[in-house]
Amino acid sequence: MNKIFATLCGTDCKNIAYLKIYADLLEIAYLEGFNDSKENQRPRANQTSLDKWSLWLKGSNHENCLFMLSVTAPDVPLMAPIPITKEINGPLFAVVVNKNYFLISREGEISEVKDEELIKNEFKKFLTKIAQ
């Protein structure tokens, strides 16, 4: 079985810390036998304008993506864990990178953390549930 997942990555500010977190989480997924989608998609806005955003969205429902990984760094915190309309049927693991903390959203649960290692550990737990 081809274990494909969708990805969303981007920012609307000059914060680049999200790129390292995104790369680290991709590496964890690869080590667990998952492959990220190569199918580019056009993001559709949800609750905010995407005019100032630089976003990369890959994955679609017809690929049967098992989940969506999102790492974003908004200039102003949003009400939703991602700035787009989620069109992937699988569960979402989202990391929102803020100036002094991170928000992790997974399966409707949101946590605030200050340590990148906690993000990695939570993602590993998430992948374990997906693989079952």
C-alpha positions as semicolon CSV with decimal commas, in nm:
position;residue;x (nm);y (nm);z (nm)
1;M;0,000;0,000;0,000
2;N;0,130;0,343;-0,094
3;K;0,115;0,558;0,220
4;I;0,070;0,910;0,078
5;F;0,001;1,224;0,279
6;A;-0,088;1,580;0,184
7;T;0,118;1,882;0,290
8;L;0,063;2,252;0,349
9;C;0,349;2,486;0,428
10;G;0,378;2,864;0,426
11;T;0,375;3,204;0,588
12;D;0,249;3,559;0,549
13;C;0,540;3,716;0,739
14;K;0,920;3,703;0,747
15;N;0,932;3,412;0,993
16;I;1,138;3,128;0,846
17;A;1,156;2,908;1,159
18;Y;0,864;2,707;1,021
19;L;1,083;2,568;0,740
20;K;1,307;2,371;0,978
21;I;1,008;2,228;1,163
22;Y;0,846;2,133;0,832
23;A;1,165;1,960;0,714
24;D;1,203;1,774;1,046
25;L;0,843;1,648;1,035
26;L;0,877;1,540;0,671
27;E;1,188;1,342;0,764
28;I;1,001;1,168;1,046
29;A;0,718;1,075;0,808
30;Y;0,964;0,939;0,551
31;L;1,137;0,727;0,817
32;E;0,796;0,583;0,909
33;G;0,737;0,480;0,546
34;F;0,505;0,763;0,438
35;N;0,546;0,959;0,112
36;D;0,436;1,316;0,056
37;S;0,216;1,391;-0,242
38;K;0,378;1,553;-0,544
39;E;0,045;1,684;-0,676
40;N;0,030;2,064;-0,646
41;Q;-0,303;2,219;-0,555
42;R;-0,435;2,574;-0,542
43;P;-0,522;2,670;-0,181
44;R;-0,871;2,808;-0,116
45;A;-0,896;3,073;0,157
46;N;-1,079;3,005;0,482
47;Q;-1,147;3,292;0,727
48;T;-0,863;3,509;0,592
49;S;-0,728;3,649;0,268
50;L;-0,436;3,461;0,116
51;D;-0,306;3,770;-0,067
52;K;0,008;3,804;0,145
53;W;0,064;3,433;0,199
54;S;0,330;3,221;0,036
55;L;0,179;2,871;0,052
56;W;0,263;2,529;-0,090
57;L;-0,023;2,280;-0,093
58;K;0,021;1,928;-0,225
59;G;-0,221;1,637;-0,223
60;S;-0,576;1,554;-0,323
61;N;-0,857;1,319;-0,229
62;H;-0,823;1,110;-0,542
63;E;-0,476;1,007;-0,420
64;N;-0,635;0,873;-0,100
65;C;-0,404;1,076;0,124
66;L;-0,400;0,923;0,471
67;F;-0,356;1,258;0,648
68;M;-0,252;1,619;0,603
69;L;0,060;1,773;0,756
70;S;0,052;2,151;0,787
71;V;0,323;2,385;0,915
72;T;0,242;2,755;0,889
73;A;0,369;3,079;1,041
74;P;0,098;3,345;1,037
75;D;0,177;3,708;1,110
76;V;-0,139;3,727;1,323
77;P;-0,273;3,411;1,495
78;L;-0,583;3,275;1,324
79;M;-0,894;3,113;1,470
80;A;-0,841;2,801;1,256
81;P;-0,526;2,583;1,262
82;I;-0,481;2,632;0,886
83;P;-0,554;2,938;0,669
84;I;-0,718;2,737;0,391
85;T;-1,019;2,516;0,337
86;K;-0,908;2,157;0,409
87;E;-1,015;1,940;0,119
88;I;-0,836;1,620;0,221
89;N;-1,055;1,358;0,388
90;G;-0,790;1,230;0,630
91;P;-0,703;1,377;0,970
92;L;-0,496;1,693;1,012
93;F;-0,172;1,742;1,204
94;A;-0,105;2,116;1,204
95;V;0,175;2,318;1,360
96;V;0,131;2,694;1,385
97;V;0,463;2,869;1,445
98;N;0,422;3,190;1,645
99;K;0,694;3,421;1,778
100;N;0,730;3,264;2,125
101;Y;0,536;2,938;2,106
102;F;0,389;2,673;1,881
103;L;0,032;2,547;1,851
104;I;-0,024;2,184;1,763
105;S;-0,363;2,080;1,631
106;R;-0,440;1,714;1,579
107;E;-0,776;1,545;1,553
108;G;-0,957;1,843;1,707
109;E;-0,721;1,877;2,004
110;I;-0,505;2,191;2,033
111;S;-0,194;2,226;2,252
112;E;0,048;2,512;2,310
113;V;0,414;2,411;2,335
114;K;0,748;2,590;2,343
115;D;0,977;2,299;2,255
116;E;1,030;2,163;1,904
117;E;1,105;1,817;2,044
118;L;0,750;1,799;2,181
119;I;0,619;1,871;1,831
120;K;0,824;1,583;1,692
121;N;0,708;1,346;1,966
122;E;0,342;1,436;1,910
123;F;0,383;1,383;1,536
124;K;0,535;1,040;1,594
125;K;0,235;0,947;1,812
126;F;0,001;1,078;1,541
127;L;0,175;0,865;1,276
128;T;0,154;0,558;1,497
129;K;-0,225;0,599;1,514
130;I;-0,245;0,651;1,135
131;A;-0,041;0,335;1,068
132;Q;-0,270;0,112;1,280
